[in-house]
Amino acid sequence: LWLQEVCATVLQMYKLRETAEKYTDKIMLEVAPNMTGVLGAVLSAKILSMAGGLENVGKMPASTIQVLGAEKALFRTLKTGARPPKHGIIFQYAAIHQSPRWLRGRIARAVAGKLAIAARMDAFGGSNEGDKMRTALEKKLSDLKDRYQGQPPKKKHATQWRPPPQRVRRDLPDRGGRGRETRYPQPGPGRERLRRGNRQSWR
C-alpha cells in the first residue's frame, strides 16, 4: 500500500513539473523570446534568475554569461592561478554536456556569444529572431564539431603559486613599562609615522 502511495506522489510531482514548465514557456516567450529561441525557456529562466533580471543579462558581456554560475571556480582561479572555468550554468545546454570534453569550451563560448546578442535584443527592444539565431547557432556548432573531430594534445598548465604577503617585524626595546612593542611598516604615509615612532630620545 505504501508503495502505491509513493508512486502516486511521484506521478503527481511529474504533473506539477510539467505544469510549471508549460507556464515557464508561456512567460518566457513573452519576456525573452530570443533567449528562449536560443536556449529554451527553462535554462533561460535560470540564467535570468541568477543574473537578477533581463536588463542585467543584456548588459553582461559574453564572457561573463559563459561562466555565470561558476563563481567559486572563477575566484579560485584568481586566487591560486588554477585552471579557469570554461562554462557555468550553460553546461546544462544539451549541445555542451553531450559534446566531448575538448569541445565544450569552444561550444560554450559560441553559445554565450549568441545568448548575449539575444539578451540585448530582448532587453532593449529588438525584434523577435529567436528561430534564426538558433539555426545560425546550430550551423556554427556543426562547423566546430567538423573542425575539431580529434582530441588535441593536452597543454601543460603550470599553476601560478602566489606567496602570501610578508610583513617586516620590528621588536622595539621596552619604553616606560609598556612591554615589548611590535610594529609593522605601513605603505604610503604610514612609513613616516613609523619612523617618528621608532625615534628614541637621548637623555
PyMOL commands that place a pseudoatom at each C-alpha (Angstrom):
pseudoatom trace, name=CA, resn=LEU, resi=1, chain=A, elem=C, hetatm=0, pos=[0.000, 0.000, 0.000]
pseudoatom trace, name=CA, resn=TRP, resi=2, chain=A, elem=C, hetatm=0, pos=[2.777, 2.442, 0.889]
pseudoatom trace, name=CA, resn=LEU, resi=3, chain=A, elem=C, hetatm=0, pos=[4.493, 1.737, -2.436]
pseudoatom trace, name=CA, resn=GLN, resi=4, chain=A, elem=C, hetatm=0, pos=[1.343, 2.734, -4.303]
pseudoatom trace, name=CA, resn=GLU, resi=5, chain=A, elem=C, hetatm=0, pos=[1.212, 5.973, -2.331]
pseudoatom trace, name=CA, resn=VAL, resi=6, chain=A, elem=C, hetatm=0, pos=[4.845, 6.716, -3.193]
pseudoatom trace, name=CA, resn=CYS, resi=7, chain=A, elem=C, hetatm=0, pos=[4.205, 6.047, -6.887]
pseudoatom trace, name=CA, resn=ALA, resi=8, chain=A, elem=C, hetatm=0, pos=[1.124, 8.270, -6.834]
pseudoatom trace, name=CA, resn=THR, resi=9, chain=A, elem=C, hetatm=0, pos=[3.145, 11.062, -5.194]
pseudoatom trace, name=CA, resn=VAL, resi=10, chain=A, elem=C, hetatm=0, pos=[5.895, 10.755, -7.805]
pseudoatom trace, name=CA, resn=LEU, resi=11, chain=A, elem=C, hetatm=0, pos=[3.378, 10.885, -10.650]
pseudoatom trace, name=CA, resn=GLN, resi=12, chain=A, elem=C, hetatm=0, pos=[1.788, 13.944, -9.092]
pseudoatom trace, name=CA, resn=MET, resi=13, chain=A, elem=C, hetatm=0, pos=[5.186, 15.640, -8.865]
pseudoatom trace, name=CA, resn=TYR, resi=14, chain=A, elem=C, hetatm=0, pos=[5.822, 14.902, -12.548]
pseudoatom trace, name=CA, resn=LYS, resi=15, chain=A, elem=C, hetatm=0, pos=[2.500, 16.514, -13.420]
pseudoatom trace, name=CA, resn=LEU, resi=16, chain=A, elem=C, hetatm=0, pos=[3.357, 19.570, -11.333]
pseudoatom trace, name=CA, resn=ARG, resi=17, chain=A, elem=C, hetatm=0, pos=[6.711, 19.817, -13.070]
pseudoatom trace, name=CA, resn=GLU, resi=18, chain=A, elem=C, hetatm=0, pos=[5.074, 19.617, -16.475]
pseudoatom trace, name=CA, resn=THR, resi=19, chain=A, elem=C, hetatm=0, pos=[2.601, 22.328, -15.481]
pseudoatom trace, name=CA, resn=ALA, resi=20, chain=A, elem=C, hetatm=0, pos=[5.417, 24.563, -14.229]
pseudoatom trace, name=CA, resn=GLU, resi=21, chain=A, elem=C, hetatm=0, pos=[7.394, 24.062, -17.451]
pseudoatom trace, name=CA, resn=LYS, resi=22, chain=A, elem=C, hetatm=0, pos=[4.382, 24.992, -19.571]
pseudoatom trace, name=CA, resn=TYR, resi=23, chain=A, elem=C, hetatm=0, pos=[3.854, 28.133, -17.506]
pseudoatom trace, name=CA, resn=THR, resi=24, chain=A, elem=C, hetatm=0, pos=[7.562, 28.979, -17.806]
pseudoatom trace, name=CA, resn=ASP, resi=25, chain=A, elem=C, hetatm=0, pos=[7.411, 28.527, -21.586]
pseudoatom trace, name=CA, resn=LYS, resi=26, chain=A, elem=C, hetatm=0, pos=[4.463, 30.891, -21.801]
pseudoatom trace, name=CA, resn=ILE, resi=27, chain=A, elem=C, hetatm=0, pos=[6.054, 33.588, -19.635]
pseudoatom trace, name=CA, resn=MET, resi=28, chain=A, elem=C, hetatm=0, pos=[9.489, 33.377, -21.269]
pseudoatom trace, name=CA, resn=LEU, resi=29, chain=A, elem=C, hetatm=0, pos=[8.034, 33.676, -24.761]
pseudoatom trace, name=CA, resn=GLU, resi=30, chain=A, elem=C, hetatm=0, pos=[6.553, 36.991, -23.662]
pseudoatom trace, name=CA, resn=VAL, resi=31, chain=A, elem=C, hetatm=0, pos=[9.535, 38.282, -21.669]
pseudoatom trace, name=CA, resn=ALA, resi=32, chain=A, elem=C, hetatm=0, pos=[12.572, 36.985, -23.596]
pseudoatom trace, name=CA, resn=PRO, resi=33, chain=A, elem=C, hetatm=0, pos=[11.581, 35.349, -26.901]
pseudoatom trace, name=CA, resn=ASN, resi=34, chain=A, elem=C, hetatm=0, pos=[15.078, 35.489, -28.399]
pseudoatom trace, name=CA, resn=MET, resi=35, chain=A, elem=C, hetatm=0, pos=[16.751, 33.883, -25.393]
pseudoatom trace, name=CA, resn=THR, resi=36, chain=A, elem=C, hetatm=0, pos=[14.029, 31.242, -25.358]
pseudoatom trace, name=CA, resn=GLY, resi=37, chain=A, elem=C, hetatm=0, pos=[14.639, 30.543, -29.022]
pseudoatom trace, name=CA, resn=VAL, resi=38, chain=A, elem=C, hetatm=0, pos=[18.366, 30.073, -28.452]
pseudoatom trace, name=CA, resn=LEU, resi=39, chain=A, elem=C, hetatm=0, pos=[18.492, 28.129, -25.169]
pseudoatom trace, name=CA, resn=GLY, resi=40, chain=A, elem=C, hetatm=0, pos=[14.959, 27.127, -24.306]
pseudoatom trace, name=CA, resn=ALA, resi=41, chain=A, elem=C, hetatm=0, pos=[12.609, 28.510, -21.700]
pseudoatom trace, name=CA, resn=VAL, resi=42, chain=A, elem=C, hetatm=0, pos=[13.776, 26.644, -18.578]
pseudoatom trace, name=CA, resn=LEU, resi=43, chain=A, elem=C, hetatm=0, pos=[17.506, 27.321, -18.935]
pseudoatom trace, name=CA, resn=SER, resi=44, chain=A, elem=C, hetatm=0, pos=[16.891, 30.929, -19.970]
pseudoatom trace, name=CA, resn=ALA, resi=45, chain=A, elem=C, hetatm=0, pos=[14.733, 31.439, -16.870]
pseudoatom trace, name=CA, resn=LYS, resi=46, chain=A, elem=C, hetatm=0, pos=[17.531, 30.053, -14.664]
pseudoatom trace, name=CA, resn=ILE, resi=47, chain=A, elem=C, hetatm=0, pos=[20.027, 32.465, -16.208]
pseudoatom trace, name=CA, resn=LEU, resi=48, chain=A, elem=C, hetatm=0, pos=[17.683, 35.410, -15.669]
pseudoatom trace, name=CA, resn=SER, resi=49, chain=A, elem=C, hetatm=0, pos=[17.180, 34.349, -12.059]
pseudoatom trace, name=CA, resn=MET, resi=50, chain=A, elem=C, hetatm=0, pos=[20.921, 34.091, -11.375]
pseudoatom trace, name=CA, resn=ALA, resi=51, chain=A, elem=C, hetatm=0, pos=[21.728, 37.402, -13.082]
pseudoatom trace, name=CA, resn=GLY, resi=52, chain=A, elem=C, hetatm=0, pos=[18.924, 39.309, -11.389]
pseudoatom trace, name=CA, resn=GLY, resi=53, chain=A, elem=C, hetatm=0, pos=[16.812, 40.219, -14.392]
pseudoatom trace, name=CA, resn=LEU, resi=54, chain=A, elem=C, hetatm=0, pos=[16.756, 40.586, -18.148]
pseudoatom trace, name=CA, resn=GLU, resi=55, chain=A, elem=C, hetatm=0, pos=[18.397, 44.001, -18.182]
pseudoatom trace, name=CA, resn=ASN, resi=56, chain=A, elem=C, hetatm=0, pos=[21.365, 42.729, -16.167]
pseudoatom trace, name=CA, resn=VAL, resi=57, chain=A, elem=C, hetatm=0, pos=[21.892, 39.877, -18.619]
pseudoatom trace, name=CA, resn=GLY, resi=58, chain=A, elem=C, hetatm=0, pos=[21.636, 42.336, -21.506]
pseudoatom trace, name=CA, resn=LYS, resi=59, chain=A, elem=C, hetatm=0, pos=[24.464, 44.414, -20.014]
pseudoatom trace, name=CA, resn=MET, resi=60, chain=A, elem=C, hetatm=0, pos=[26.744, 41.424, -19.457]
pseudoatom trace, name=CA, resn=PRO, resi=61, chain=A, elem=C, hetatm=0, pos=[29.484, 40.515, -21.939]
pseudoatom trace, name=CA, resn=ALA, resi=62, chain=A, elem=C, hetatm=0, pos=[29.520, 37.039, -23.418]
pseudoatom trace, name=CA, resn=SER, resi=63, chain=A, elem=C, hetatm=0, pos=[32.498, 36.028, -21.270]
pseudoatom trace, name=CA, resn=THR, resi=64, chain=A, elem=C, hetatm=0, pos=[30.536, 36.739, -18.081]
pseudoatom trace, name=CA, resn=ILE, resi=65, chain=A, elem=C, hetatm=0, pos=[27.463, 34.871, -19.295]
pseudoatom trace, name=CA, resn=GLN, resi=66, chain=A, elem=C, hetatm=0, pos=[29.673, 31.906, -20.166]
pseudoatom trace, name=CA, resn=VAL, resi=67, chain=A, elem=C, hetatm=0, pos=[30.876, 31.424, -16.568]
pseudoatom trace, name=CA, resn=LEU, resi=68, chain=A, elem=C, hetatm=0, pos=[27.667, 32.556, -14.849]
pseudoatom trace, name=CA, resn=GLY, resi=69, chain=A, elem=C, hetatm=0, pos=[27.090, 30.092, -12.029]
pseudoatom trace, name=CA, resn=ALA, resi=70, chain=A, elem=C, hetatm=0, pos=[30.770, 29.119, -11.674]
pseudoatom trace, name=CA, resn=GLU, resi=71, chain=A, elem=C, hetatm=0, pos=[31.776, 31.968, -9.377]
pseudoatom trace, name=CA, resn=LYS, resi=72, chain=A, elem=C, hetatm=0, pos=[33.595, 29.747, -6.872]
pseudoatom trace, name=CA, resn=ALA, resi=73, chain=A, elem=C, hetatm=0, pos=[35.809, 28.236, -9.559]
pseudoatom trace, name=CA, resn=LEU, resi=74, chain=A, elem=C, hetatm=0, pos=[36.445, 31.687, -11.038]
pseudoatom trace, name=CA, resn=PHE, resi=75, chain=A, elem=C, hetatm=0, pos=[37.514, 33.168, -7.695]
pseudoatom trace, name=CA, resn=ARG, resi=76, chain=A, elem=C, hetatm=0, pos=[39.696, 30.129, -7.035]
pseudoatom trace, name=CA, resn=THR, resi=77, chain=A, elem=C, hetatm=0, pos=[41.415, 30.822, -10.358]
pseudoatom trace, name=CA, resn=LEU, resi=78, chain=A, elem=C, hetatm=0, pos=[42.041, 34.441, -9.419]
pseudoatom trace, name=CA, resn=LYS, resi=79, chain=A, elem=C, hetatm=0, pos=[43.389, 33.412, -6.015]
pseudoatom trace, name=CA, resn=THR, resi=80, chain=A, elem=C, hetatm=0, pos=[45.563, 30.391, -6.813]
pseudoatom trace, name=CA, resn=GLY, resi=81, chain=A, elem=C, hetatm=0, pos=[46.148, 30.613, -10.565]
pseudoatom trace, name=CA, resn=ALA, resi=82, chain=A, elem=C, hetatm=0, pos=[44.398, 27.289, -11.255]
pseudoatom trace, name=CA, resn=ARG, resi=83, chain=A, elem=C, hetatm=0, pos=[42.611, 26.482, -14.497]
pseudoatom trace, name=CA, resn=PRO, resi=84, chain=A, elem=C, hetatm=0, pos=[39.762, 28.911, -15.225]
pseudoatom trace, name=CA, resn=PRO, resi=85, chain=A, elem=C, hetatm=0, pos=[36.236, 27.510, -15.647]
pseudoatom trace, name=CA, resn=LYS, resi=86, chain=A, elem=C, hetatm=0, pos=[35.014, 27.100, -19.223]
pseudoatom trace, name=CA, resn=HIS, resi=87, chain=A, elem=C, hetatm=0, pos=[31.293, 27.132, -18.514]
pseudoatom trace, name=CA, resn=GLY, resi=88, chain=A, elem=C, hetatm=0, pos=[28.798, 27.768, -15.764]
pseudoatom trace, name=CA, resn=ILE, resi=89, chain=A, elem=C, hetatm=0, pos=[25.096, 27.028, -15.781]
pseudoatom trace, name=CA, resn=ILE, resi=90, chain=A, elem=C, hetatm=0, pos=[25.008, 26.908, -19.597]
pseudoatom trace, name=CA, resn=PHE, resi=91, chain=A, elem=C, hetatm=0, pos=[26.643, 23.489, -19.205]
pseudoatom trace, name=CA, resn=GLN, resi=92, chain=A, elem=C, hetatm=0, pos=[23.048, 22.225, -18.900]
pseudoatom trace, name=CA, resn=TYR, resi=93, chain=A, elem=C, hetatm=0, pos=[22.574, 23.066, -22.575]
pseudoatom trace, name=CA, resn=ALA, resi=94, chain=A, elem=C, hetatm=0, pos=[22.404, 19.736, -24.400]
pseudoatom trace, name=CA, resn=ALA, resi=95, chain=A, elem=C, hetatm=0, pos=[24.909, 20.696, -27.104]
pseudoatom trace, name=CA, resn=ILE, resi=96, chain=A, elem=C, hetatm=0, pos=[27.534, 21.369, -24.412]
pseudoatom trace, name=CA, resn=HIS, resi=97, chain=A, elem=C, hetatm=0, pos=[27.241, 18.491, -21.954]
pseudoatom trace, name=CA, resn=GLN, resi=98, chain=A, elem=C, hetatm=0, pos=[26.744, 15.928, -24.728]
pseudoatom trace, name=CA, resn=SER, resi=99, chain=A, elem=C, hetatm=0, pos=[29.910, 17.006, -26.556]
pseudoatom trace, name=CA, resn=PRO, resi=100, chain=A, elem=C, hetatm=0, pos=[33.456, 15.702, -25.978]
pseudoatom trace, name=CA, resn=ARG, resi=101, chain=A, elem=C, hetatm=0, pos=[35.456, 17.409, -23.276]
pseudoatom trace, name=CA, resn=TRP, resi=102, chain=A, elem=C, hetatm=0, pos=[37.867, 19.122, -25.645]
pseudoatom trace, name=CA, resn=LEU, resi=103, chain=A, elem=C, hetatm=0, pos=[34.953, 20.782, -27.460]
pseudoatom trace, name=CA, resn=ARG, resi=104, chain=A, elem=C, hetatm=0, pos=[32.904, 22.009, -24.516]
pseudoatom trace, name=CA, resn=GLY, resi=105, chain=A, elem=C, hetatm=0, pos=[34.834, 25.225, -24.026]
pseudoatom trace, name=CA, resn=ARG, resi=106, chain=A, elem=C, hetatm=0, pos=[34.540, 26.278, -27.668]
pseudoatom trace, name=CA, resn=ILE, resi=107, chain=A, elem=C, hetatm=0, pos=[30.856, 25.386, -27.803]
pseudoatom trace, name=CA, resn=ALA, resi=108, chain=A, elem=C, hetatm=0, pos=[30.185, 27.234, -24.547]
pseudoatom trace, name=CA, resn=ARG, resi=109, chain=A, elem=C, hetatm=0, pos=[31.894, 30.327, -25.972]
pseudoatom trace, name=CA, resn=ALA, resi=110, chain=A, elem=C, hetatm=0, pos=[29.773, 30.181, -29.127]
pseudoatom trace, name=CA, resn=VAL, resi=111, chain=A, elem=C, hetatm=0, pos=[26.551, 29.677, -27.157]
pseudoatom trace, name=CA, resn=ALA, resi=112, chain=A, elem=C, hetatm=0, pos=[27.392, 32.521, -24.762]
pseudoatom trace, name=CA, resn=GLY, resi=113, chain=A, elem=C, hetatm=0, pos=[28.098, 34.880, -27.651]
pseudoatom trace, name=CA, resn=LYS, resi=114, chain=A, elem=C, hetatm=0, pos=[24.791, 34.148, -29.318]
pseudoatom trace, name=CA, resn=LEU, resi=115, chain=A, elem=C, hetatm=0, pos=[22.990, 34.362, -25.976]
pseudoatom trace, name=CA, resn=ALA, resi=116, chain=A, elem=C, hetatm=0, pos=[24.486, 37.794, -25.265]
pseudoatom trace, name=CA, resn=ILE, resi=117, chain=A, elem=C, hetatm=0, pos=[23.111, 39.103, -28.566]
pseudoatom trace, name=CA, resn=ALA, resi=118, chain=A, elem=C, hetatm=0, pos=[19.696, 37.577, -27.863]
pseudoatom trace, name=CA, resn=ALA, resi=119, chain=A, elem=C, hetatm=0, pos=[19.589, 39.065, -24.352]
pseudoatom trace, name=CA, resn=ARG, resi=120, chain=A, elem=C, hetatm=0, pos=[20.385, 42.552, -25.658]
pseudoatom trace, name=CA, resn=MET, resi=121, chain=A, elem=C, hetatm=0, pos=[17.665, 42.268, -28.266]
pseudoatom trace, name=CA, resn=ASP, resi=122, chain=A, elem=C, hetatm=0, pos=[15.148, 41.198, -25.623]
pseudoatom trace, name=CA, resn=ALA, resi=123, chain=A, elem=C, hetatm=0, pos=[16.211, 43.771, -23.044]
pseudoatom trace, name=CA, resn=PHE, resi=124, chain=A, elem=C, hetatm=0, pos=[16.418, 46.818, -25.286]
pseudoatom trace, name=CA, resn=GLY, resi=125, chain=A, elem=C, hetatm=0, pos=[13.561, 46.348, -27.716]
pseudoatom trace, name=CA, resn=GLY, resi=126, chain=A, elem=C, hetatm=0, pos=[14.878, 44.249, -30.573]
pseudoatom trace, name=CA, resn=SER, resi=127, chain=A, elem=C, hetatm=0, pos=[12.842, 42.156, -32.982]
pseudoatom trace, name=CA, resn=ASN, resi=128, chain=A, elem=C, hetatm=0, pos=[11.964, 38.514, -32.410]
pseudoatom trace, name=CA, resn=GLU, resi=129, chain=A, elem=C, hetatm=0, pos=[14.560, 36.484, -34.314]
pseudoatom trace, name=CA, resn=GLY, resi=130, chain=A, elem=C, hetatm=0, pos=[14.930, 33.525, -31.989]
pseudoatom trace, name=CA, resn=ASP, resi=131, chain=A, elem=C, hetatm=0, pos=[14.434, 30.881, -34.679]
pseudoatom trace, name=CA, resn=LYS, resi=132, chain=A, elem=C, hetatm=0, pos=[17.011, 32.478, -36.990]
pseudoatom trace, name=CA, resn=MET, resi=133, chain=A, elem=C, hetatm=0, pos=[19.526, 32.764, -34.176]
pseudoatom trace, name=CA, resn=ARG, resi=134, chain=A, elem=C, hetatm=0, pos=[19.015, 29.162, -33.157]
pseudoatom trace, name=CA, resn=THR, resi=135, chain=A, elem=C, hetatm=0, pos=[19.524, 27.994, -36.760]
pseudoatom trace, name=CA, resn=ALA, resi=136, chain=A, elem=C, hetatm=0, pos=[22.716, 30.062, -37.036]
pseudoatom trace, name=CA, resn=LEU, resi=137, chain=A, elem=C, hetatm=0, pos=[23.960, 28.672, -33.716]
pseudoatom trace, name=CA, resn=GLU, resi=138, chain=A, elem=C, hetatm=0, pos=[23.313, 25.074, -34.761]
pseudoatom trace, name=CA, resn=LYS, resi=139, chain=A, elem=C, hetatm=0, pos=[25.222, 25.669, -38.005]
pseudoatom trace, name=CA, resn=LYS, resi=140, chain=A, elem=C, hetatm=0, pos=[28.157, 27.152, -36.101]
pseudoatom trace, name=CA, resn=LEU, resi=141, chain=A, elem=C, hetatm=0, pos=[28.220, 24.243, -33.649]
pseudoatom trace, name=CA, resn=SER, resi=142, chain=A, elem=C, hetatm=0, pos=[28.149, 21.789, -36.538]
pseudoatom trace, name=CA, resn=ASP, resi=143, chain=A, elem=C, hetatm=0, pos=[31.152, 23.540, -38.098]
pseudoatom trace, name=CA, resn=LEU, resi=144, chain=A, elem=C, hetatm=0, pos=[33.017, 23.378, -34.784]
pseudoatom trace, name=CA, resn=LYS, resi=145, chain=A, elem=C, hetatm=0, pos=[32.380, 19.642, -34.455]
pseudoatom trace, name=CA, resn=ASP, resi=146, chain=A, elem=C, hetatm=0, pos=[33.563, 19.045, -38.022]
pseudoatom trace, name=CA, resn=ARG, resi=147, chain=A, elem=C, hetatm=0, pos=[36.698, 21.112, -37.496]
pseudoatom trace, name=CA, resn=TYR, resi=148, chain=A, elem=C, hetatm=0, pos=[37.727, 19.599, -34.150]
pseudoatom trace, name=CA, resn=GLN, resi=149, chain=A, elem=C, hetatm=0, pos=[36.909, 15.924, -34.514]
pseudoatom trace, name=CA, resn=GLY, resi=150, chain=A, elem=C, hetatm=0, pos=[40.033, 14.524, -32.877]
pseudoatom trace, name=CA, resn=GLN, resi=151, chain=A, elem=C, hetatm=0, pos=[41.263, 15.264, -29.399]
pseudoatom trace, name=CA, resn=PRO, resi=152, chain=A, elem=C, hetatm=0, pos=[44.103, 17.829, -29.467]
pseudoatom trace, name=CA, resn=PRO, resi=153, chain=A, elem=C, hetatm=0, pos=[47.280, 17.265, -27.411]
pseudoatom trace, name=CA, resn=LYS, resi=154, chain=A, elem=C, hetatm=0, pos=[46.983, 18.354, -23.817]
pseudoatom trace, name=CA, resn=LYS, resi=155, chain=A, elem=C, hetatm=0, pos=[48.654, 21.581, -22.808]
pseudoatom trace, name=CA, resn=LYS, resi=156, chain=A, elem=C, hetatm=0, pos=[50.603, 21.747, -19.586]
pseudoatom trace, name=CA, resn=HIS, resi=157, chain=A, elem=C, hetatm=0, pos=[49.126, 24.304, -17.256]
pseudoatom trace, name=CA, resn=ALA, resi=158, chain=A, elem=C, hetatm=0, pos=[51.556, 25.487, -14.630]
pseudoatom trace, name=CA, resn=THR, resi=159, chain=A, elem=C, hetatm=0, pos=[49.745, 26.610, -11.514]
pseudoatom trace, name=CA, resn=GLN, resi=160, chain=A, elem=C, hetatm=0, pos=[50.935, 30.058, -10.549]
pseudoatom trace, name=CA, resn=TRP, resi=161, chain=A, elem=C, hetatm=0, pos=[51.514, 29.849, -6.821]
pseudoatom trace, name=CA, resn=ARG, resi=162, chain=A, elem=C, hetatm=0, pos=[51.340, 33.219, -5.152]
pseudoatom trace, name=CA, resn=PRO, resi=163, chain=A, elem=C, hetatm=0, pos=[53.101, 33.509, -1.792]
pseudoatom trace, name=CA, resn=PRO, resi=164, chain=A, elem=C, hetatm=0, pos=[51.330, 35.403, 0.974]
pseudoatom trace, name=CA, resn=PRO, resi=165, chain=A, elem=C, hetatm=0, pos=[52.482, 38.984, 1.555]
pseudoatom trace, name=CA, resn=GLN, resi=166, chain=A, elem=C, hetatm=0, pos=[55.295, 39.236, 4.070]
pseudoatom trace, name=CA, resn=ARG, resi=167, chain=A, elem=C, hetatm=0, pos=[55.466, 41.810, 6.814]
pseudoatom trace, name=CA, resn=VAL, resi=168, chain=A, elem=C, hetatm=0, pos=[58.658, 43.017, 8.452]
pseudoatom trace, name=CA, resn=ARG, resi=169, chain=A, elem=C, hetatm=0, pos=[58.553, 42.651, 12.192]
pseudoatom trace, name=CA, resn=ARG, resi=170, chain=A, elem=C, hetatm=0, pos=[60.479, 45.018, 14.395]
pseudoatom trace, name=CA, resn=ASP, resi=171, chain=A, elem=C, hetatm=0, pos=[60.867, 44.343, 18.085]
pseudoatom trace, name=CA, resn=LEU, resi=172, chain=A, elem=C, hetatm=0, pos=[61.493, 47.563, 19.951]
pseudoatom trace, name=CA, resn=PRO, resi=173, chain=A, elem=C, hetatm=0, pos=[63.005, 47.869, 23.431]
pseudoatom trace, name=CA, resn=ASP, resi=174, chain=A, elem=C, hetatm=0, pos=[60.887, 48.475, 26.494]
pseudoatom trace, name=CA, resn=ARG, resi=175, chain=A, elem=C, hetatm=0, pos=[59.592, 52.004, 26.912]
pseudoatom trace, name=CA, resn=GLY, resi=176, chain=A, elem=C, hetatm=0, pos=[58.361, 53.063, 30.296]
pseudoatom trace, name=CA, resn=GLY, resi=177, chain=A, elem=C, hetatm=0, pos=[56.961, 49.722, 31.359]
pseudoatom trace, name=CA, resn=ARG, resi=178, chain=A, elem=C, hetatm=0, pos=[54.742, 49.239, 28.328]
pseudoatom trace, name=CA, resn=GLY, resi=179, chain=A, elem=C, hetatm=0, pos=[56.434, 45.968, 27.470]
pseudoatom trace, name=CA, resn=ARG, resi=180, chain=A, elem=C, hetatm=0, pos=[57.718, 44.871, 24.077]
pseudoatom trace, name=CA, resn=GLU, resi=181, chain=A, elem=C, hetatm=0, pos=[56.281, 46.732, 21.117]
pseudoatom trace, name=CA, resn=THR, resi=182, chain=A, elem=C, hetatm=0, pos=[55.892, 45.236, 17.675]
pseudoatom trace, name=CA, resn=ARG, resi=183, chain=A, elem=C, hetatm=0, pos=[55.255, 47.497, 14.733]
pseudoatom trace, name=CA, resn=TYR, resi=184, chain=A, elem=C, hetatm=0, pos=[54.710, 46.695, 11.103]
pseudoatom trace, name=CA, resn=PRO, resi=185, chain=A, elem=C, hetatm=0, pos=[55.617, 49.101, 8.309]
pseudoatom trace, name=CA, resn=GLN, resi=186, chain=A, elem=C, hetatm=0, pos=[52.627, 50.553, 6.518]
pseudoatom trace, name=CA, resn=PRO, resi=187, chain=A, elem=C, hetatm=0, pos=[52.586, 51.634, 2.891]
pseudoatom trace, name=CA, resn=GLY, resi=188, chain=A, elem=C, hetatm=0, pos=[52.449, 55.275, 1.957]
pseudoatom trace, name=CA, resn=PRO, resi=189, chain=A, elem=C, hetatm=0, pos=[52.135, 57.900, 4.689]
pseudoatom trace, name=CA, resn=GLY, resi=190, chain=A, elem=C, hetatm=0, pos=[52.308, 55.263, 7.412]
pseudoatom trace, name=CA, resn=ARG, resi=191, chain=A, elem=C, hetatm=0, pos=[56.049, 54.841, 6.935]
pseudoatom trace, name=CA, resn=GLU, resi=192, chain=A, elem=C, hetatm=0, pos=[56.723, 58.365, 8.130]
pseudoatom trace, name=CA, resn=ARG, resi=193, chain=A, elem=C, hetatm=0, pos=[54.632, 57.738, 11.238]
pseudoatom trace, name=CA, resn=LEU, resi=194, chain=A, elem=C, hetatm=0, pos=[56.645, 54.565, 11.814]
pseudoatom trace, name=CA, resn=ARG, resi=195, chain=A, elem=C, hetatm=0, pos=[59.926, 56.472, 11.565]
pseudoatom trace, name=CA, resn=ARG, resi=196, chain=A, elem=C, hetatm=0, pos=[58.753, 59.072, 14.057]
pseudoatom trace, name=CA, resn=GLY, resi=197, chain=A, elem=C, hetatm=0, pos=[57.550, 56.385, 16.410]
pseudoatom trace, name=CA, resn=ASN, resi=198, chain=A, elem=C, hetatm=0, pos=[60.841, 54.490, 16.283]
pseudoatom trace, name=CA, resn=ARG, resi=199, chain=A, elem=C, hetatm=0, pos=[62.949, 57.503, 17.247]
pseudoatom trace, name=CA, resn=GLN, resi=200, chain=A, elem=C, hetatm=0, pos=[64.406, 57.300, 20.721]
pseudoatom trace, name=CA, resn=SER, resi=201, chain=A, elem=C, hetatm=0, pos=[65.081, 60.341, 22.823]
pseudoatom trace, name=CA, resn=TRP, resi=202, chain=A, elem=C, hetatm=0, pos=[68.632, 60.527, 24.208]
pseudoatom trace, name=CA, resn=ARG, resi=203, chain=A, elem=C, hetatm=0, pos=[68.901, 61.632, 27.792]
for i in range(1, 203): cmd.bond("trace and resi %d" % i, "trace and resi %d" % (i + 1))
show_as sticks, trace
zoom trace
